[in-house]
Amino acid sequence: MLLSVSSSDPLLLHSHPHLSSLPNFPSSLLVSPLITHSKLKPRTVKLSIDASNSPNPPSPVLEPTTTPSPSPSFRTKPHKDINILVTGSTGYIGKFVVRELCRRGFNVIAVARERSGIRGRSDKDQTLQRLAGSTVCFSDVTDLDTLDRSLDSLGLPIDAVVCCLASRTGGIKDSWKIDYGATRNSLVAGRRRGASHFVLLSAICVQKPLLEFQRAKLKFEDELEKEAADGTGFTYSIVRPTAFFKSLGGQVETVKGGKPYVMFGDGRLCACKPISEEDLASFIADCVMDEDKACKILPIGGPGKALTPLDQGEMLFRLLGQEPKFLKVPIGVMDFSIGVLDFLSKIFPSLEDAAEFGRIGRYYAAESMLVLDPETGQYSAEKTPSYGKDTLDDFFARVTREGMAGQELGEQTIF
């Protein structure tokens, strides 16, 4: 049985919990510091990049000839006087972050593409409606010059940056383009305009980096920590959430239609503490002003106990009033398929991403989205912090009634 990448096969519709589009399975690096500041002293700093772990490293860039002094005291200002730049603002989590920051009274500058959403479905007018309350800056975060020009046209200083960018596919080149390159552009553009705090939406799975997008994220996390070590008062918060609700809802419609719930092994290979988009957005907004969250890596899950795929399936059947019916797929099926794709990709390079998609699916079929305890080497539900009030049970109850509108699972499914 070979893994295939398809946008229409409904058998397995679980998506990667941290990317807007990935293979869908039952769920569960060094650079020099960006800027060395001195008080508005003109200079040009050339960035040195170690691209040994990157198959598609971004081009080195020059820092601005004049770097504004950071303003670490922005937290003392009223919310209405604080400017927050949000990149990845139209993504699954990003749009909720924009909404929450606006609700709290911040001045939000939301960077968006002219056509956003899955396959660019949303035009400018739709994006403006979805990001109502913010100043929308249409630009391209993958091109630093373009991003700089767009922000220059606004003429606004930046106090803090919130980056919710993530690769849509998890493909190798796309991971380095977005999870490292575009994310880094967000930092550089923010720093050039005085930003003294950076909130990064990362992923809990980077604790055990076996995939390219994880390596790209870690490379940027390392760079962010180095930037905060230069003594200028710059701070960061790295948020590593567990699974998102939508990543666990992919089989709702198929189970409603009478098909079995599909899981790997006995359904207990992995577990997670899923968190809703609203709760995660609230936590990310907390990170802007809460000094206790500064210069920290912050794993975060939702309320309640950790849930295995078996738990999730039983919950779904209970809500639907159906007798549980499971299809258990041996994990070895994936290992064989990935091996074949790896072999073929050496002959046909165009299959390189297909092999990576297989590895991503294998990872999420077997690895828990929980804190990895360094003392035991095991995943720990007890050490995974909980936040918020929304439960997976409530989410399943809602989508069984109303469907998955607004919880689109992206462009890829497998099998």
Summary of the structure (lengths in Angstrom):
residues: 415
radius of gyration: 21.2
end to end distance: 8.3
largest distance: 70.5
contacts: 1448
relative contact order: 0.19
helix: 40%
strand: 16%
